[in-house]
Amino acid sequence: MSSKTVSAPQVVDRNWWILLAIGSLYVGFGIAGGVIQGAMPPILRAQGYSVGAVGWLFALYLPFGISFLWASYIDRFAIPFLGRRTGWIVMMQLGAVLGILVLSGGSDLPLEALFAIALLSVFCLATMDIALDALSVEQIAPDWRPKGAAIKLAALGIGGILGGGLFVPLFNWIGWSGAFICLGIAMGVVALPILTLTQADRRQSQNRKVVDSGEKQGSPSLLSGLRDRELRNRLLIVTVSCSIIFPLAGLNRIMLVDIGLPLERIGWIVGTLGPLSMMVTAVIAMPLMQKLGLVRTLYAFALVCLIALAALLFGYLMQSEIIATTGTTLLTGAVSGMFVAMLAKIIGWSNGDQPATDYAAYYGISRFVSTAATIAVAQLIPLIGWPALYLAGLVAIPLVVLFLRNILIEGTS
């Protein structure tokens, strides 16, 4: 690599270029998530693997949920080239790409071996995610944080469509090896724009060293962050809120099966309409947050959540595929909108001495607990039924708004 640092193109507004460069990598996350959740389960099932074995694919999300355990090392140590954050990003993305290329030649390996290789790749992606989040906190200007949160959501939606939708026909067309080679190339390409932020990343690191030079700074750690009462209170509210909204949005594919919707159509909804609703939400959320502020934006998406839950309730009771499908799509977008308001605030909260660690605490812990809550709610459905879940959601969404209102209104967005 040339010793000459690359800078962001001058023909594009610097703030927009930062968002686009960071968003490019989030497209990669969306592709990976789409492949894991939307593409690989039916592919492996068609190749003769049991449903139980295929179900272990969802354990690949585990590194993202527990990445807060090693986030402090990203704050504490730097890769000795590129920038402090961009060095980690490039190294971990390279590790993920290499793992994917190894998978391209492993179609005949046992599922356990495929899972281990995939888990190592996802570990690299989860670690890269921490460094990317820290870079976002440090590089996105305060008044651009709502746009940054919306761009992340849109990028994940684009990636979800590519990974959950395009990967399956690509697999059928060029086979296992060709599909994974294309996936590896795509994951490498999405990392290229981040190289243009290397100079700004180095400058940020130098500025932080100057600020810290006269003070004795403790080593970044999760425990040091959790000693802060304000962080603990915010983390509790965000975690409780996510543990309510994500189970409501995450289990509806199972409900669609229960009312008789064909699996092919459900796959189309998951692979296309779900990510598409996230993209539409991102487009709507940017002007809403700018004109109405975070709290009123939260109110707007919460209202859509209530409408979607009512549609799901009536869709199930009436066994109407159209109403239930509409409710599922609306709820995915509305929950994404509520979360993007939280995400805009989390970026600001993490702008301290250990941004990677703090961001991973807010984002990782809430994601881990909400995943556990989704699993727990899934065990309750056979006991209480779908109507009880949606009725509970109609009561719970206003409570979430009350939980979130005070922390979203703190300071500026």
ABEGO torsion letter per residue (X at the ends): XBABBBBBBAABBAAAAAAAAAAAAAAAAAAAAAAAAAAAAAAAAAAGBBAAAAAAAAAAAAAAAAAAAAAAAAAABBBABEBAAAAAAAAAAAAAAAAAAAAAAAAABBAAAAAAAAAAAAAAAAAAAAAAAAAAAAABBAAAAAAAAAAAAAAAAAAAAAAAAAAAAAAAAAEAAAAAAAAAAAAAAAAAAAAAAAAAAAAAAAAAAAAAAABBBBBBBAAAAAABAAAAAAAAAAAAAAAAAAAAAAAAAAAAAAAGBBAAAAAAAAAAAAAAAAAAAAAAAAAAAAAAEAAAAAAAAAAAAAAAAAAAAAAAAAGBAAAAAAAAAAAAAAAAAAAAAAAAAAAAAABBABAAAAAAAAAAAAAAAAAAAAAAAAAAAAAAEAAAAAAAAAAAAAAAAAAAAAAAABEBX
